[in-house]
Amino acid sequence: MNRREFIIGTASTLLATDVLARNETAVDRLILTQRYLLLEDNTVYDDRTGEERFRQLIGWNVDKNTQCLRVDFYRQLKDPNMVPVHFEATNDYRAIFKDRNVIRCLIGKNFRESHTPYDPEMDDRKFRPKDRRPDLITQS
């Protein structure tokens, strides 16, 4: 286990401890886990000024019909815990973070960091509109 894995593991433990400390039940707060072929940390820059416009986490999976990578979800990166970390034991990448009233654990078989003058999530809407994406699971 490397230092970053320990830090992420500690962060998820602290979140779970926080839940227990406030006597919340499992129904009130859940850990939602989802798997993706690729997790992408994408930074979009203004192509004229070179300034960062925004940063997002994008989850990609293979579309069953076209066999192409398509966006399943995207979220603005507002928390450092949202950046996926490599776990050597399982050879995957994980982002564990608090999202409203749940704790999310997003697992990616692969990871990439990209810097683009365009938004790849917006480009993907031409092929798979937002309303036809699976998105992140929600608490039921």
Buried (B, 14 or more C-beta within 10 A) or exposed (E): EEEEBEEBBEBBEEBEEEBEEEEEEEEEBBBBEBEBEBBBBBBBBEEEEEEEEEBBBBBBBEBEEEEEBBBBBBBEBEBEBBBBBBBEEEEBBBBBBBBEEBBBBBBBBEBBEEEEEEBBBEEBBEEBEEEEBEBBEEEE
